[in-house]
Amino acid sequence: MSFVGKREVVSVFCLLHRMRAKVVGLVSLGWALLLAAGLLVGCGDLGNSSPANGASSATSPVVATNGANSSAAPPAPTVSATLSISRLRVTQLLSDTLVVAMSEDAISLDPARATGRTAALIHKATYQTLVTWSGSPSDPPTRLLAESWEVSPDGLTYTFQLDARATFASGNPVTGADVVFSFNRLRNGDGVPAALAANLAEVTTPDPATVVLTLAAPDPDFLFKLAAAPFSVLDRATILAQVGGTVDGQASQIAAWLNSHSAGSGPYQLERWTPGIGAVLVRNEAYWRDSPALSRVVIRHVPYAAAQALQLAAGDVDLALDLRADQVEPVRNNPDVSILTGVGQGTLLLAASTDPELAGPLADPAVVRAMRHGVDYAGIRQLVGTRSVPMVSILPVGHPDALGVDQAPIYDPELARNILLEAGYQEPISATLSYPDVTLAGVPFGAVARKVQSDLNTAGFRLSLSPQPVPAAFSAWYSGQVTLGLWYWRPAYGAPSAYLAFLPGGTMARALHWTDETADETILTIRDGLLQSTEGAARREAWASAQRYLLEQGPYVPLVQPGVQIGLNSQVQGIRYHPQWWVDVAAAAKPGPQ
């Protein structure tokens, strides 16, 4: 079978109608299953088959509930409840395939260029890093491709010994030359993730089993960064064979090839990726660790939460990764569906360009300060869901250095208008709010954008909306074309330094043209202090100074820290939420049809 794009989305009603006509007279479930398999070919393929992984799941803050153990009173009948098919469902028929519905946000699958959740989920399944997270991203990294490592007393040199068992899907052994090739592609490339390797001065391999990484300056969070997907180790020989044996001048060709192939050592291989449609992963039969239980993973781009909920309740998908909070209660009494809930580590925020030629008045810190008082945070939290939590500044709730809630901006439209008047703006400020037109991580971007528009239009602004497809939204954002954006950001790794992305020169700040050249000396001094203050009271004070500056002068309006609502077929086992890759599909298992 092959992945055929949008046509593979099977209507459950179509499936049942055809099955009802053909199953009559069959006396065994085995015959019914054979027939159903034939019907799936006719209606469009959901993926192929073969079994799956002993890779350990990350520990998770989420709570799983379903109808079997929920004590909540049953809600009124809903569409999602009435569409439940408990006996013979599409996902039960495909017992060795995991079908995932999510809002796809990938713009590339090249680890050196990719951003977003979709790429992170796929890379977790297809590639491996020297070290990984054993639990939450804030836990110390543990070994993966590296069997051991040592750090020099000055903190500048990291020496890794590779696991001799590690092999790529091609059968090639993982060697130091592969690490050198992969890390040099990252640090010398022009992708957004290259910022993670900015402090990496040199990568050498004195022998095939050893890798030496030399830093330009000590970085206590370096191991945390190495666990991030951009530091995936790629199969050098396989890639060079695709581009004539040399990497010189082949950056774009390699990136294009990696969009349709994987070259990693993970439990799965990329069979196909069609942007805006989905992807198919197939089991790596040469995987050097415990093989995953499921032979295929089909990822469908389903941009709206309502459609994901319907497909989950109908049995068309096994996982729905972008459910809204208000969709949780209606399915709690459905024994076929379980829900993982909790608080995520992402940030929903407004961000304004600091380039006056591009953004006009929005580049004025006083204008953004007015915005911070013109937004109804409680109302936005209701839209995003009660599992979301208010934010004071860029650091999330639970971060040891986050400011207290008593320092959060207050919603006061009159104060917002007065700030604008004092700054010399007598007329409403016109602006366009850009955002991806999806429900992503449970956030209904369109509803939030309309709420922001309504709020700010009563606080001295005249906002228009510009919804965009995800690829266009990402492209405009990272190329610095957005004047005012509604954005969802999550840290690339679990250490506190990940939030330096918001300060001048960081990945978030660069998209807003906030660099060393455009920022004032106050914030540059604060940022440099954070680079040197790694723990204790000095770090807390440095972060407090940074957050206070951002509340007065920064280009951000943090809105909420969204919750997590993941729906899954209650027969699927092994799924846990992880803020870096959302779910580890290689840990999933399913029983055969009953």
C-alpha positions in Angstrom: 0.0 0.0 0.0 1.1 3.6 -0.5 0.2 6.9 1.1 -2.0 8.8 -1.3 -2.5 12.1 0.5 -5.9 13.6 1.1 -7.7 10.7 -0.6 -6.5 8.4 2.2 -8.9 10.1 4.7 -11.6 7.5 4.8 -15.1 8.5 5.7 -16.3 6.2 8.4 -19.8 6.2 7.0 -18.5 5.1 3.6 -16.5 2.4 5.3 -19.4 1.1 7.3 -21.8 1.2 4.3 -19.5 -0.9 2.2 -18.6 -3.3 5.0 -22.3 -3.8 5.8 -23.0 -4.8 2.3 -20.1 -7.2 2.0 -19.9 -8.7 5.5 -23.4 -10.2 5.2 -23.1 -14.0 5.1 -19.6 -14.1 6.6 -19.4 -16.2 9.7 -16.0 -15.4 11.1 -14.2 -12.2 12.1 -11.2 -13.3 10.2 -13.2 -13.2 6.9 -14.5 -9.8 7.9 -11.1 -8.5 8.5 -9.8 -9.7 5.2 -12.8 -8.0 3.5 -12.2 -4.8 5.4 -8.6 -4.7 4.3 -9.7 -4.9 0.7 -12.1 -2.1 1.2 -9.4 0.1 2.7 -7.5 -0.3 -0.5 -10.5 0.9 -2.5 -11.2 3.9 -0.2 -7.6 5.0 0.1 -4.6 3.7 2.0 -3.9 4.4 5.7 -0.6 2.8 5.7 1.1 -0.6 5.5 2.1 -3.1 8.1 4.8 -4.8 10.4 5.5 -4.7 14.4 7.4 -2.3 17.1 9.5 -0.6 20.2 11.0 -1.1 23.5 12.2 2.5 23.6 11.4 3.9 27.0 8.7 6.6 27.2 9.4 9.9 28.9 7.8 10.5 32.3 4.8 12.8 31.9 2.9 15.4 33.9 -0.3 14.4 32.2 -3.2 12.4 33.5 -5.0 9.8 31.4 -8.8 9.4 31.8 -11.5 7.5 29.9 -15.0 6.3 30.4 -13.9 3.2 32.3 -12.6 5.1 35.3 -14.1 8.6 35.1 -16.3 9.5 38.0 -17.7 12.6 36.3 -21.4 12.6 35.5 -22.0 11.6 31.8 -22.5 14.7 29.7 -25.4 15.1 27.2 -25.0 13.1 24.0 -22.7 14.7 21.5 -21.6 14.1 17.9 -18.3 12.6 19.1 -20.1 10.2 21.4 -22.7 9.1 18.9 -20.0 8.4 16.3 -18.2 6.0 18.5 -17.7 2.5 16.9 -16.6 0.1 19.6 -16.5 -3.2 17.8 -15.0 -2.8 14.3 -13.1 0.4 13.8 -10.6 1.4 11.2 -7.8 1.7 13.7 -8.6 -1.8 15.1 -8.4 -3.2 11.6 -4.9 -1.7 11.2 -3.6 -3.3 14.4 0.1 -2.8 13.4 -0.4 0.8 12.2 -0.6 4.0 14.3 -2.7 6.8 12.8 -2.0 10.2 14.2 -4.0 13.4 13.5 -2.3 16.7 14.1 -1.9 20.2 12.8 1.2 19.8 10.7 3.7 22.7 11.2 6.8 21.4 9.5 8.5 23.5 6.9 11.4 21.0 6.5 12.4 17.6 7.8 16.1 18.2 7.5 17.3 18.2 11.2 19.6 21.2 10.5 16.7 23.3 9.2 13.5 21.9 10.8 11.3 23.6 13.4 8.0 22.8 14.9 6.2 19.8 16.6 5.7 17.7 13.5 9.4 17.6 12.7 10.2 17.0 16.3 7.8 14.0 16.5 9.2 12.5 13.2 12.8 13.1 14.2 12.3 11.4 17.5 11.2 8.3 15.6 13.8 8.4 12.7 17.0 9.9 14.2 19.0 9.7 17.3 21.3 12.0 19.2 24.4 11.4 21.3 22.4 11.9 24.5 18.7 12.1 25.2 16.2 12.9 28.0 15.4 10.0 30.3 12.4 11.9 31.8 11.4 15.5 31.5 13.6 17.9 29.5 14.9 19.4 32.8 16.3 16.1 33.9 20.0 15.5 33.2 20.5 13.9 29.7 21.3 10.2 29.5 23.2 8.2 26.9 21.9 7.2 23.5 24.4 7.0 20.7 27.1 7.9 23.1 28.0 5.1 25.6 30.0 7.5 27.8 31.5 11.0 27.9 34.0 13.2 29.8 34.1 16.9 30.2 37.4 18.8 30.7 37.9 20.8 33.9 37.6 24.1 32.0 34.3 23.0 30.5 35.4 23.5 27.0 36.0 20.0 25.7 33.5 17.1 25.6 34.8 13.7 24.6 32.3 11.0 23.7 32.7 7.3 23.2 30.1 6.0 20.7 28.1 2.8 21.4 29.7 0.1 19.2 26.3 -1.5 18.6 24.8 1.6 16.9 23.9 1.3 13.2 21.9 3.3 10.8 18.9 2.0 8.9 21.2 1.4 6.0 23.2 -1.0 8.0 26.2 1.4 8.2 27.8 1.7 11.6 27.5 5.0 13.4 31.0 6.5 13.5 32.7 9.7 14.6 32.8 10.8 10.9 29.0 10.8 10.9 28.9 13.0 14.0 31.5 15.4 12.4 29.5 15.6 9.2 26.1 16.2 11.0 27.3 18.8 13.5 29.3 20.7 10.9 26.2 20.8 8.6 24.2 22.3 11.6 26.7 24.9 12.8 27.6 26.0 9.3 24.1 26.0 7.9 21.6 28.8 7.6 18.7 27.1 9.3 17.0 28.4 12.4 18.4 25.5 14.5 22.0 26.6 13.7 21.8 28.9 16.7 22.0 25.9 19.0 25.5 25.2 17.7 26.8 28.8 17.7 29.1 28.0 20.6 30.5 24.9 19.0 34.0 25.8 17.8 35.3 22.4 16.5 34.2 18.8 16.0 36.9 16.2 15.5 37.1 12.4 15.5 40.5 10.9 16.5 39.1 7.4 15.8 35.8 6.0 14.5 34.5 5.4 18.1 35.5 8.8 19.5 34.1 12.3 19.0 35.6 15.5 20.5 33.6 18.6 20.7 35.3 21.9 21.6 33.3 24.9 22.7 34.2 28.6 22.3 33.1 29.3 25.9 31.9 27.1 28.8 28.2 26.2 28.6 26.7 24.3 31.5 23.6 23.6 29.4 25.5 22.1 26.4 24.4 18.5 27.1 20.8 19.6 27.2 21.3 21.2 23.7 22.9 18.0 22.4 19.7 16.1 23.2 17.7 18.4 20.9 16.7 17.1 17.4 18.9 19.5 15.4 21.9 17.6 16.9 20.6 14.3 15.3 23.4 12.2 13.8 23.0 11.5 10.1 24.3 8.7 7.9 27.1 10.4 6.0 27.7 7.7 3.5 24.1 7.4 2.5 23.7 11.1 2.0 26.9 11.5 0.1 25.8 8.7 -2.3 22.8 10.9 -3.2 24.8 14.0 -4.1 27.8 12.7 -6.0 30.1 12.0 -3.1 30.7 15.6 -1.9 28.9 18.1 0.2 30.5 21.1 -1.5 27.7 23.3 -3.0 25.1 20.6 -2.2 23.4 22.1 0.8 20.0 22.6 -0.9 20.1 19.2 -2.6 20.8 17.5 0.7 18.0 19.4 2.4 15.6 18.5 -0.4 16.6 14.8 -0.2 16.1 14.8 3.6 12.5 16.1 3.1 11.5 12.8 1.5 14.0 10.4 3.0 15.5 9.8 6.5 19.2 8.9 7.1 19.1 8.1 10.8 19.5 5.3 13.3 16.0 5.6 14.9 13.4 2.9 15.1 11.5 4.2 12.0 12.4 5.4 8.5 10.6 8.2 6.6 8.7 6.7 3.7 7.0 9.8 2.5 6.2 13.4 3.6 3.8 15.6 1.6 3.6 19.1 3.2 0.1 20.0 4.2 -1.1 16.4 3.8 0.9 14.1 6.1 3.7 11.6 6.4 4.3 7.9 6.6 7.0 6.2 8.7 7.9 2.5 8.3 9.7 0.4 10.8 13.5 0.2 10.6 14.0 -3.5 10.3 17.7 -3.1 11.1 17.1 -1.1 14.3 19.9 -1.7 16.7 17.8 -1.6 19.9 14.4 -3.1 20.7 12.2 -3.1 17.7 9.0 -1.0 17.8 5.7 -2.9 18.1 4.0 -1.2 15.2 5.2 -1.4 11.6 3.9 1.9 10.3 2.9 5.3 11.6 0.6 7.5 9.4 0.6 11.2 10.3 -2.4 13.1 8.9 -2.6 16.9 8.7 -5.9 17.7 10.3 -5.8 21.4 11.0 -8.9 21.8 13.1 -9.6 20.3 16.5 -13.2 19.5 15.8 -12.2 17.3 12.9 -9.6 15.6 15.0 -12.2 14.9 17.7 -14.6 13.4 15.2 -12.0 11.2 13.6 -10.9 10.0 17.0 -14.4 9.2 18.2 -15.2 7.5 14.8 -12.1 5.3 15.1 -10.4 6.8 12.0 -7.3 7.8 14.0 -5.5 6.5 17.1 -4.1 9.8 18.4 -5.5 13.4 18.2 -2.8 15.7 19.3 -4.5 19.1 19.1 -7.8 18.7 21.0 -9.2 21.9 22.6 -9.9 21.9 26.3 -13.6 22.1 25.7 -13.5 18.8 23.8 -12.3 16.8 26.7 -15.5 16.5 28.8 -17.8 15.3 25.9 -15.6 12.2 25.4 -14.9 11.3 29.0 -17.7 8.8 29.0 -16.6 7.2 25.8 -14.9 3.9 26.7 -13.1 3.9 23.3 -11.2 7.2 24.0 -8.7 8.2 26.7 -7.4 11.7 27.3 -4.0 12.9 28.4 -4.2 16.3 30.1 -1.7 18.6 31.8 0.1 21.9 31.5 2.4 22.3 28.5 5.7 24.1 28.4 4.8 26.3 25.4 4.0 30.0 25.3 1.2 31.7 23.4 2.1 35.3 22.8 1.9 38.4 20.7 5.2 39.6 19.2 5.9 42.9 17.4 8.7 43.7 15.0 11.3 46.2 16.4 12.1 47.5 12.9 10.4 50.9 12.5 10.6 50.8 8.7 8.7 47.6 8.6 6.4 47.9 11.6 6.0 51.7 12.1 4.5 52.5 15.5 4.6 48.8 16.6 8.4 49.2 16.9 7.8 51.7 19.7 8.1 50.0 23.2 5.3 52.3 24.5 2.9 50.8 21.9 3.6 47.2 22.9 3.3 48.3 26.6 -0.2 49.6 25.8 -1.0 46.2 24.2 0.0 44.5 27.4 -2.7 46.4 29.2 -5.2 46.2 26.3 -5.6 42.4 26.3 -8.2 40.5 28.3 -6.0 37.7 29.6 -8.9 36.0 31.5 -11.0 35.9 28.4 -8.2 34.5 26.3 -7.6 31.8 29.0 -11.3 30.8 28.6 -10.8 30.3 24.9 -7.6 28.3 25.3 -9.0 26.3 28.2 -8.9 26.2 32.0 -5.9 24.0 32.0 -3.9 26.9 30.5 -2.2 29.2 33.1 -1.6 32.9 33.0 1.9 34.1 32.3 3.7 37.1 33.8 6.6 37.3 31.3 8.5 34.9 29.0 9.3 32.3 31.7 6.7 29.7 32.2 4.9 28.8 35.4 7.0 26.5 37.4 10.3 28.0 36.2 12.3 28.7 39.3 13.2 32.2 38.0 9.8 33.3 36.9 8.3 36.5 38.3 5.4 36.2 40.7 1.9 36.6 39.4 1.6 39.9 41.4 3.8 41.5 38.7 1.7 40.4 35.8 0.2 43.2 33.5 -3.4 44.1 34.4 -6.1 44.3 31.8 -7.1 48.0 31.7 -8.1 49.4 28.3 -8.3 52.9 29.6 -4.7 52.7 30.9 -3.7 51.3 27.4 -5.3 54.3 25.7 -3.6 56.7 28.1 -0.2 55.2 27.4 -0.7 55.7 23.7 -1.8 59.3 24.2 1.2 60.1 26.4 3.4 58.6 23.7 1.9 61.0 21.2 -0.6 58.7 19.4 -3.8 60.7 19.1 -5.4 58.3 16.5 -6.0 54.6 16.7 -2.9 52.6 15.6 -3.6 50.5 12.5 -1.9 47.1 12.5 -2.3 43.6 10.9 -2.2 40.6 13.2 -0.8 37.5 11.4 -1.3 34.0 12.7 -1.4 30.3 11.5 -5.0 29.3 10.7 -5.0 26.1 12.7 -5.7 24.7 16.1 -2.2 23.9 17.2 -1.4 22.3 20.6 -5.0 22.8 21.6 -4.9 26.6 20.8 -7.7 27.8 18.4 -5.6 30.5 16.8 -8.5 32.0 14.9 -10.7 32.4 18.0 -7.8 33.9 20.0 -6.9 36.3 17.1 -10.5 37.5 17.0 -10.5 38.0 20.7 -7.3 40.0 20.6 -8.7 42.1 17.7 -11.8 42.9 19.7 -9.8 43.7 22.9 -7.2 46.0 21.2 -9.8 47.7 19.1 -11.3 49.1 22.3 -7.8 50.1 23.6 -6.6 52.5 21.0 -5.8 50.2 18.1 -7.4 49.3 14.7 -6.4 45.7 14.1 -7.1 43.7 11.0 -6.5 39.9 10.8 -4.3 37.9 8.4 -4.8 34.1 8.8 -2.3 32.1 6.9 -1.6 28.4 6.1 1.0 27.0 8.5 3.9 26.9 5.9 3.3 30.5 4.9 3.0 31.7 8.5 6.3 30.0 9.4 8.1 31.3 6.4 6.9 34.9 7.0 7.8 34.6 10.7 11.4 33.3 10.4 12.2 35.6 7.4 11.3 38.6 9.6 8.3 39.8 7.5 5.7 39.7 10.3 4.9 43.1 11.9 2.6 41.7 14.6 2.2 38.0 15.1 0.2 35.6 17.3 2.6 32.8 17.9 3.1 29.6 19.9 6.7 29.0 21.1 8.2 26.1 22.9 11.8 25.7 24.2 14.2 23.7 22.0 15.6 22.1 25.2 14.8 22.0 28.9 17.5 24.1 30.4 16.9 27.7 31.5 19.2 29.1 28.8 16.6 28.1 26.2 14.6 31.2 27.1 17.5 33.4 25.9 15.8 32.9 22.5 13.6 35.9 23.5 16.5 38.3 24.2 18.5 40.2 21.4 20.1 37.8 19.0 18.0 34.8 20.0 15.9 32.9 17.5 12.7 34.6 18.6 14.2 38.0 18.8 15.9 37.8 15.4 12.6 37.2 13.7 11.6 40.6 15.1 14.8 42.3 14.0 15.9 42.6 17.7 19.7 42.1 17.5 22.8 43.4 19.1 22.9 46.2 16.6 19.3 47.4 17.3 18.9 46.6 21.1 19.9 49.1 23.8 22.8 48.6 26.1 20.6 47.9 29.1 19.1 44.7 27.8 22.5 43.6 26.2 24.1 44.0 29.6 21.4 41.9 31.2 21.6 39.2 28.6 25.4 39.0 28.9 25.0 38.7 32.6 22.6 35.8 32.1 25.2 34.0 29.9 27.6 34.2 32.8 25.2 33.6 35.7 24.3 30.0 35.6 22.9 29.2 39.0 21.9 30.5 42.4 21.0 34.1 43.4 23.0 35.7 40.6 20.9 33.9 38.0 17.6 34.6 39.7 18.4 38.3 39.8 19.6 38.4 36.2 16.4 36.7 35.0 14.3 39.1 37.2 16.0 42.0 35.6 15.4 40.6 32.1 11.7 40.0 32.8 11.2 43.5 34.3 12.8 45.0 31.2 10.6 43.0 28.9 7.5 44.1 30.8 8.5 47.7 30.2 10.4 47.8 26.9 10.2 44.4 25.3 8.4 43.4 22.0 6.3 40.6 23.5 2.8 40.2 25.0 2.8 36.8 26.7 -0.8 35.6 26.8 -1.1 32.1 28.4 0.8 28.9 28.9 -1.6 26.5 27.1 -2.6 23.1 28.5 -2.2 19.8 26.8 -5.1 17.7 25.6 -4.2 14.5 23.7 -6.9 12.1 22.7 -6.1 8.5 22.0 -7.8 5.2 21.2 -8.0 3.6 24.6 -6.5 0.4 23.3 -3.2 2.2 22.4 -0.6 1.7 25.0 2.8 3.3 25.8 1.9 6.9 24.8 3.1 9.7 27.1 3.3 13.4 26.6 6.8 14.9 26.3 7.2 18.7 25.6 10.1 18.2 23.2 8.6 15.6 20.8 5.0 15.6 22.0 4.7 11.8 21.8 7.1 9.0 21.2 5.3 7.0 18.5 7.9 4.2 18.7 6.7 3.4 22.3 3.1 2.8 21.1 1.5 -0.7 21.0 -1.9 -1.9 20.0 -3.7 -5.2 20.5 -5.0 -7.1 17.5 -8.7 -6.8 16.5 -11.1 -8.3 19.0 
